[in-house]
Amino acid sequence: MLTKLAMTGFKHRWRDYLVLFSGLIMSSAIFYMFEALATNQDFLKQNTSISMVGLIFQFGSVLLTIITLVYIGYANSFLLSMRKRDYGLFMLVGARKSKIGQLIWLETLLVGITATIVGILVGTALTVGVSQILINSLGLTLHHFTAWYTPAAIATLLLYVGLFLIAGLFNLLSLTKTPALKLLHSNDQPNRPQLKPARQLIEIVVGVISIAIGYWSMANLKILQLMGIGIALVTIVLGTYLLFNAIFVWLMVALKRFSFAQRGLNGFTLSQLSFRIRNYTKMLSIVAMLFALALGAITVGMGFHSQIPSMANINNAYDMGLVNASTAEKAQIAAMKPKTTATYHFKATKKVVYFQAAEFNRQPFTTIHTRNKNQLTFNTVHNNAAKLQKSEDNYQLMQLQSGVMATATPVFLSKTAYAKLAQHEQRLTVFTTNNVIEHRVALNKLAKHHFHTTSPEQFGGRYAMYLMVNGMYSGLEFMGMFLGIAFLAMLASCLMFKILSGADADQHRYKMLDKVGTTRRQLNGAINKEIAVLFILPGIVGIVHVLFGLQMFKIIMVTSPYTGIWLPFLIFAGLYLLYYLITITIYRRIVLQ
């Protein structure tokens, strides 16, 4: 009988359960996506040269677990609020508390296990899709990466099932010890914020000091090493929560005292925010951290991506050099429409390579001369035979002989002296395209055809350097972009779940406004403002965290981590705006029927 009543309640609240299920599925899916990287030690070792990356991911797992705890706490609170009235009615009609307790336990556990299993499958599918898009679009090279990773699935299942077992026990104790009448009126309890100046001042001071310590530790990571990440993790999370808890409550109460709060529906909007203010502060703190993690990860990933062509260009002025290129290979070069092409004849011994000076006087060889080894700044120098003989950068010509002759000595002879040499004459064809990355597919095909390999040690030039740098940075770039997308999805899931979970309860308020003559335009405006506040506040805090957090990456990035920062910020702002528009559209459909 109780089961039938529970199913009837589920049918009446299917929309609320859909919001709950979708939120939990996305949460467990994102957690699995993160763990698929964090627990795959072979992937971490093979795709990054940073020795402590495994420990960094462990800190990330701790932070994501904290976020998951808060998220499941809200989801369980939402589930509990939906069922309090129903269980109160069951008690009034004579149902035994032991039976209701069993029903609560089973319902909570069933919701959690089902959402987690589906979430792991969704996370696997998302891992496949996101990884393929990134690998194909960015030309990344990864080793030991797999979308399905059993340890990650086990870790996700154990964490979520364990948390829901605890949540079920909490629900059982909470509901069975609460009087039936109180359960029936549980949704009628207002949550009015009250200003406590002394307490809030202490929270603000402690919050600012905590965040300042976190920023300082990130800026001095070279000194603090791994301990700096741990300090930043604790202090920034704590400081963010304290500031939201103190300032947001004060802000809502203070704004009501200004005259603009009496205009239009501004007072109603502020009251809506104030009504659930205590619940919002925790979630907004989590959203601010997720915003910083997502934006920071995408910014760093794009930063590594932008370094690859810059580092490839400082190695050599030419993409590749081919010894005795065939007619077919020359056609492949011509198909890339190179900016420069030159052919030099030479005769070689094991330690010396002899060239005709006249050919270099007609077609000067371009070398790269680095001005500052710590910055990617360099000059291009056009050398005739005499200059190239004396230049310390003439090894760049030797690299193009096939890479293996980089230590040989070049000697430039007159036509007569060159003709007297007994060695067999060969040809070196060098060329430069407008962009190595743009022509990487054609260059890869050419390298396979000529060298019968794509190993960069076998040939020199910009393309060989690109392969080495790409192999070094691909893992870091992939991790940044992959985790950025994952954190962005979880950010949207958290914020949308929190906002939409209260939508049904807001229906009657908007119906009352409609009955007293409020226009649809005014109602839409009130919704837009209310939800905009919930998006803007964590966004501002997240941006500040990112701007200071990028200091950590100065020790592992050749260029400044702030170079080209406007692009990831602009892309992220567009995605964040899209989430906002989706949220208000769904919210309107629920509350403005």
N, C-alpha and C positions, 0 to 999 in steps of 0.2 A: 504493500500500500504506500509506504513512504517513498519507495523507488518511483512509483507512478506519479506521485505528487512532485517529486524532484524533477522528473522528466517534463512534467507539465510546466513547471517553473522555468526550465531550460528553454522550452519552445517559446514562452512569452518573452524571454530575454535573449533570444538568439543573436540579436544585434550586439548586445553587450558582450556575450560570449565570443562573438566573432572578433571584436576589438581585442579581447583578452588573449584569444588563441593566436591571432596574427602577431601581437606584440611579443608573446613568449616564443613563438616560432622564430621570429627575426632575431631575438636576443640569443637563443641557443645556436642559431645558424652563424651569427657573427662570432660568438665565442668559439665555435668549432673552427671557423676560418682562421682565427688567430692561433689557436692551438695547433692547427695543421702546420704552421710554420714554427711555432715556439717549441714543440716537442720533437720536431724532425731534426735531430742533431747532425745527421749526414748532410742535409740541405744547408744548414747554417755554416758548417765547416767548409763545404765545397764552394759556396757562393759568396763568401766575404773574407777579407783578409784581417778583419778586426777580431782579435782573440777573445774579447770579452762580450761578444755579441750574444752568446748563449745566456750569460748572466743578465744582460740588458733585457732579453725576452722574458726571463724569470720575473724581473721587476714589473714588466708589462703585464704578465699573467696575474701578479698580485693586484695591480691596479684594476685590471678588467674584472677580477673576481669581486673586488669591492663594489665596482659598478653593478655587477650582476646581483650581488646581495641586495643592494638598494632597489634595483629594478624588480626583482622577485618579491621583495617586501611590498612594493607598491601594487604589483599584480595580485599578490595574495590579499592585500587590504581591499582591493577592488572586488575580488571574488567574494570576500567576506561581507562587504557592504551589500552586494547583490542578494545574498542569501539570508541576512539577519532577519528581515521581515518574514520570509518564508518559514524559517526555523521557529520564529516566535509564534506564528500561527499553528505550526505543528504541536508546539508545547501546549497551547491553549486548548487544542482539541484532544489532548490526553496522550500524546506520543511520549514514550519514555526517553529520558535524556541519554541513556546508554545507546539506544537505537539511533537517535539523532547524532550522537558522537561518532558512531560507525559510519553513518552516511556522510558526515562532514569529512572524516578521514579519507574515505574511499574517493569522494568527489575531488578533493584537493589533489590526491595522489594521481588519480586518473587524468585530470587536466594537465598536471605537470609532466607525467611520463609521456603521454600522447604528444604534447607540444614539443618535448625535447627530442623524441625520435623523429618526428616530422622535421624539426629544426635541423637536426644533423644531416638528414637527406637533402634539405634545401641548401644547407651550408656547403655540402659536397658539390651540388649543382652550381652554386654561385662561385665556388672555388674554380671549377672547370671553366666557367664562362669568363670570369674576370681575368684569370691567368692567361687564357688563350688570347683575349683581346690585348692585354698588355704585351705579351711575348710577340705577337704578330705586328702590332702597331709600333712598338719601340725597338724591335729587332734584338730582343734580349737573348742571352744564352744562359740557361739554368741547368743544374745538375741535381739529381736525386729529389726532384720535386714531384709530389704526387697529390692529386686532389683528394683521394681517399686515404687517410692515414689512421689506422686502427687505434694507436695510443691516444690520438686527439679525440676520437669518437668516445673512447672509454672515459677519458678525463671529463669530457662534456657531460656524458650521461651520469657519471658518479656525482659530479658537482650538483647538477640540477635535481636529480632524484633525491640526493641527500638534503638539499635545501627544501624541497617540497615535503619530504618526510617531517622535517622540523616545522614547516609551515602548517602541515596537517595537524600535528600535535598542538601547536599554538591555537589553531582554530577550534579544535576540540575543547581545550581548556577554557578558551574565551567564551564560546557560545553556551556551553553546558553550565557554566557558573554565572551566566547573566540572566536576570529575571526576564520572563516572556514579555512583559509590558515594555521593558526597556529596549528589548530587541525590536519590537514593533515600531518604536519611535526613535530608533537609532539614527535615521537619516534626517531627523528634525533638529539635531543639535548644531547650533551655529558655532563657528570657529572664529571669533572676533579677535583681531590682533590687538595687543595692548603694548604701549610703549613703556619700557623699563630702562630709563636713561642710563643708570649706572651699569647695568648688565650689558647693554648694547654698546656703550663706550668701551668697556673692557674687551668685548668681542671684536670691535673694530681695531683697537690697538694691537691685540694679539694676532688678528688676521693679517694686518699690514706687516707686522714684524715677521710672521711665518712666511708670507709670500716673498718678502725681501730676502730672507735667508735662502729660500728656494731659488730665487733668481741669481743670488750671489754664488751659490753652489754650482749652478749650471754654467755660469760664466768662468768659473775656476775649476772646471772638470779636469784640466790638465794636471792640476795639483792634487785634487781630492780623489781622482780616478773613480772607481766604481762606487765609493762611498758617497760621492757627490750626487749620483743618480738616486740613491736611496734617500738621502736628505731631501732632495727636491720633491721626490714622490710624496713623502709624508707631509712636509711643510706646505706645499702648494695646495694639496687636496684639503688639508685642515684649514688653511687660510681662506681658500675660496668659499668653503662652507660657512665659516664664521662671518665673512663679509656679506654674503648673501642673506644669512639669517638676521644680521643686524641692520644692514642698510635697506634691504627690500621692505621689511616690515615698517621701518621708519619712513621710508619713501611713500608708501601707500597711505599711511596715516597723515603724513605732512601734506601731501597733494590735495587731500580732501578739504583742507583749510583755505585753499586758494579760491579766488572767485571763478576761475575757469571751470572748476569742478561742478559749478551750478549750471553751466551752459549745456544745452542739449542733453545727451545721454552720457556725458562724461562722468557724472556722479554714479550712474548705474555701472559703468565700466570699472571704475575704481572699486566699487562695492563688490563686483564679481571677483576681481583679483584679491580683494581683502578676505573674501569669504573662505577661500582655501589657501590663504597665504602661508600657513605653516607647512602644509604639504608641498607647496610649490618650491619653497626654498631648497629643500634637499634635492629635488629633481633638477632644478635649475643649476645647482652646483655640479651635479653629475653631467648635465648637458654642456656646461661650460668646459669641463675637462675633456669630454668627448669632442667638442668643437676644436679645442686646442690640439688634441691628438690627431684628429682627422686632417685639419688644415696644416699642422706641422709635418705630418707624414707625407702628405702630397707635395708640400713645398720642398722638403728635403729630397724626395724622390725625383722631382723635376730638376732640382739643383744638381743631383748626380748625373741626370740625363744631359743637362746643358754642358757639363764639364767634359763629356766624352769627346765631342768634336774639337773642343779647344785644346785638350791634351794631345789629340791625334795630330793636330796641325803644328805643334812645336817640335815634332820629331824629324820631319822631312818636308820639303817643298813639293815632292812628287808622290803620287798615289802608289805607284808600283814601278818596278823595273823588270823587263823581260830580256833574258839573254837568248839571242837567235830566235826571235819571235817568228812564228809561222805566218803565212798569209791569212789564215783563218783567225789567228789571234790579233793580227793588225786590224782586221775587219771588226772584231769585237771592241777593240779600243776606239775605232772610228765611230762605232754606234753610240758610244757614250758622249760623243761630241766634246772631246777634251779641250781645255783652254790652251794648253801647251803640249807639244809632242817633240821629242828630239831623239836622234839616233847617233850613238858614238861607237866607233870601232875600237877594238882593243885586243891586245895579246897578253896572256897572263902566265905567270909562273906561280909557285905555291905561295910566295910571299910578296910578289910585286905584280902590279897590273900596269901595263904600258898603254898610253892613249896617244892619239894624234893631237898635238896642241892646236893645229889649225881648225879642227872641228869645234873646239871649245871657244876659240876666238870668234867663229861665225855664229855659234849657238851657245852663249854663256850659260853656265850651269848655275842654277839658283840654290842657295843654301839658306838655312834658318839659323840665325844667331840670337840666342836668348840673352836679353838684357838683364833680367832679374830672375834668378832660379826659384824664388818664392812666389812669383807672380807669373801669370801666363802672358808675358810681354816679350816680343821678339822683333827682329828686323829680318827682312828678306834681302839677301845680298846676291847680286848677279856677278859671277866670277868668270873671267877669261882664264886661260891656262896658267898664266903667271900668278894671278891672285889665288887660284885654287890650289896651286902647288904649295903656297905659303900658308894657306888658311888652316886654322885648327878645326874647321868644320868640314874638311874634305872627306871625313869618314862617312858622311851622308851619301856620297857617291858610291863608296864601297858597299854600303848597306844594300844598294839597289842591284848589286852584282848577283845577288840571290840570298842576301842576309848572312850567309856563312863566311863571306870574305870581308866582313866589316873591319878586321884587323890588318888587312893587306895594305900596302903602301902604294899610292898612285904616283906614277911618273909620266910626265908629259914631254913627248919627243917631237922633233921636227919630222916632216914627212920622209926625209931621206933616212934618218936614223931609225925611224919606225919600220921602214921597208926592209932594213937589214936584219931584223929580228927573225929567228927561225920558227917561233911558235905559231900555232894555227890562229888565224884571225877570226874574231867573233864580233857580234853586234850587241850593243846594249840599247834597248828602246825604253825611254822613260816618258811618262805622261802625267798630266794633272787635270782632274775634272773639277767642276765647280763645287761639288759637295760629295765627300766620301760616303756619308750615310745614305744620301739619296741614291747612290749607285752601288750600294753594298751588295745587292743581289748579282749584278753584272760582274763586279769585281770578284766575288766569291766564285762565280762560274769560271772566270778567267784564271784565277789561282788554281782551281782544281784541274783545269785543262793543261796549264803550263807546268806547274810544280807537282801535280798529282797529289796535292794535299792542301789543306787550308790552315796548317799550323803556322802561326806568324813567325816562328823562329826560322823558317825556311826561306823567307823573303823579307825585304825591307820596304820602307816607304810609309806613307800615311795610313794605308789600309792595314798593314801589319800592326802599326801602333794602335789603330782603332780596335782591332780584334783583341789585343792585349788589355787595353783599358776597358773595353766593353765586358770582357770576361771578369775583370776585377770589380767593376761597378754594377754589373747587371743584377747581381743578387741584392745589393743595397737599394738600387733603383726599384727593383721589383717589390722588395719588402715595403718600401716607403709608399709606393702607389697602391699596392694591394691592401695594406693595412689602412691607408687613408680612405679608400673606398669602403672598406669594412666598417671603420669607425663612423664614417659619414652615414652609412645605413643604420647603424645602431643609434646614432644621435637622433636621426629622424624617427626611428621606432620609439625611443624613449619619450621624446617630446610629443609626438603625435598620440601615443598611448595615453600619456598623462592628460592631454587636453581633451581627447575624444572620450576618455573614460568618464568624464563628468558631463558629457553632452546631454544624455538623457535626463539627468537631474535639472539641467538648465531649461528644458523645454517649457515648463510651466511658467517660468519667469518671462520668457519671450512671448508666450501666449498672452500673459497679462498685459505686457506692453502693447501688443497688437490690439487688444480689446479696448485700451484707452486711447487709441487713435494714432499710435506711433507709425510712421511710414516705413515701408520696406527699406528705403534708402538709409534712414536713420538706424534701423536695426543692423543692416549690413556694415554701416560705419562703426557701430559699437563693437561688433564682432571683430572687424579688422583691427581696431585699436587694441582690444584686449589681447588678441593672439599675437599682434606685433610686439607688444611689450615682452611677452614670454619668449619670443625669438630674439629680440634685439639685445636684451640684458646679458644672456649667456654668450651671445656673439661678441659683444664688446670685451667681456672678460677673457674669452678664448683668444681673441686677436692679441691682446696684451700679453697673455701667456706665450703665444707663439713668437712674438717679436723678441722677448727675452730668452725664450727657450732655444732659438736658433744659435745662440752663443755656444751651445754644446758642440756644434758641428764644425766649428772653426778648426779643431784639431785634426779632423779627418777629411776636410774638403780643401782642395787646392785653391779654388776661388772663394770669394766671400759667400757665405750662405744667403746673404741678402741680395745677391745679384739676380735681377729679373724677378724679384719677389712679387711684383704687381700682377704677373700672369697667373700664378696659382691662386692668389687672393681673388682675382677677378673671376676665375672659373668657379672657385668655391662659393663666392657671393651669388653667382648665377644659380648654382645648385641649391643653395640655402634658400634663395628667393622662391625657387620652384617648390621646395618642400612647404614653405609658408603658404603658397597659393593652393597647393593640394590640401593642406590642413584646413584652411578656412572654407574651401569648397565643401569638404566632407562635413565639417562642423555645421555649416549653414543648412545643409540638407537634413541634418538630424534635428536641429533646434527650430528651424523655420519651415515647418511642414505646412 
